Amino acid sequence: MDKDLIRSFLWEDVMNLGFYPGDLKSKKKWLRALLSSLREFWDISEHQEGPCGKEGTITGRIDNSHFNIWLKFELRENGYLHVELGHIDGRVLFYHSDPDYFVPQLSKILDNKQRNIAIGESETTDIELVLASCMFHPREHLHIVAPDFDHQARIGGGISNPFLYLFHLRYQLCPIPQKREAEKGRLLELFRNAIYSNSRINAEDLMAQP
């Protein structure tokens, strides 16, 4: 099978198995696990704010003292994501994922009958490439020019899944190179096992420490 098609199946599996928590309660649980993981993963003292909200809108705030930055996020029931990323010296950027505008849905063009073939022919390097494209080094990304900000942090663009976007920030804003490298290995093993067993990843395992 063509490598691009194999990797498309793997991409879809990563999304489905890790980044679609389901109903509002599950989304809050997923976000709570994300926020709770940051203190140890980033080696910071701050306790993060949230998630909170009702009627389908969830909000939260994240502070990262290493880079002197903060993030506020708003996730709406229809999947709309608003992230405000600021620096103590002034506002840096806004990020929006707006489901009112079209993006191709891989699940609609992939033949599910071929998934098992694609997974059977996949190699670890294929999963590595997909994970890199999803979160470690997104193809479209920006570098934030601000005091103390790490050039190795790549803030991805074109990420339409709100949960993937927030999770990729968890990785990108980690200031400890050894943890970032260890996290790559941990997530590769986690997703490889999930893909080959076709099993969803719970939030606690996804947010575990490397």
Buried (B, 14 or more C-beta within 10 A) or exposed (E): EEBEBBBBBBBBBBBBBBBBBEEBEEBBBBBBBBBBBBEEBBEBEBEBBBBEBEEEBBBBBBBBBBBBBBBBBBBBEEBBBBBBBBBEEEEBEEBEBEEEEEEEEEEEEBEEEEBEBBBEBBEEEBBBBBBBBBBBBBEEBBEBEBEEBBEEBBBBEEBBBBBBBBBBBBBBBBBBEEBBEEBBEBBBEBBBEBBEEEEBBBBEBBBBEB
